[in-house]
Amino acid sequence: MRATLQTLMLNLQHAAYQSTPGAPIKDYGPQGKGPMGEYLRPTTEGEAEKRRLDFEQLSAELPERDPGTYAAWLADFEFWRAGDLSVRMPRVDAYEKRDEDGLRIFRGHRLVNTRETAPWFDDEEQKAFVWKCRRCGFTGHDGDLIGAPRCESGA
């Protein structure tokens, strides 16, 4: 049975992160602080190599099923992978809804990843990419967008 597109995106996200040497491994156990638990160590080359095949297979499937989402996400993913791995990796599903120019759509905003970073809420150690609306100028990371008003510049 073929996975849903949403499951494919989640699996690709997971494999992409785990196949990146140096990506932070966090403590998700009972001693941790929850999903954004304490940093334990970076992913080793050996651990990343074990997940590389999964990543390659999923990277081949998504372009067949949703080439626009894959193309929009891949550029930001490669930027993340080559840079500061302490920044939250761009989510694959964030690129699913986009306009004719490839800009991410969220609550009417037409968003571009500025590739700048900001602290994730009140955590100075955890950072996230900042998105900017090309229509109204609103800026914020994914957490800010969740509580953001609709775009002031239209539909």
Stockholm file with secondary structure:
# STOCKHOLM 1.0

chainA/1-155         MRATLQTLMLNLQHAAYQSTPGAPIKDYGPQGKGPMGEYLRPTTEGEAEKRRLDFEQLSAELPERDPGTYAAWLADFEFWRAGDLSVRMPRVDAYEKRDEDGLRIFRGHRLVNTRETAPWFDDEEQKAFVWKCRRCGFTGHDGDLIGAPRCESGA
#=GR chainA/1-155 SS CCCCHHHHHHHHHHHHHHTSTTCEEECCSTTSCSTTCCEEEECCHHHHHHHHHHHHHHHHHHHHHCHHHHHHHHHHHHHHHHSCTTBCCCCGGGGSSBCTTSCEEETTEEEEEEEEEEEETTEEEEEEEEEEETTTCCEECHHHHHTCCCCTTCC
#=GC SS_cons         CCCCHHHHHHHHHHHHHHTSTTCEEECCSTTSCSTTCCEEEECCHHHHHHHHHHHHHHHHHHHHHCHHHHHHHHHHHHHHHHSCTTBCCCCGGGGSSBCTTSCEEETTEEEEEEEEEEEETTEEEEEEEEEEETTTCCEECHHHHHTCCCCTTCC
//
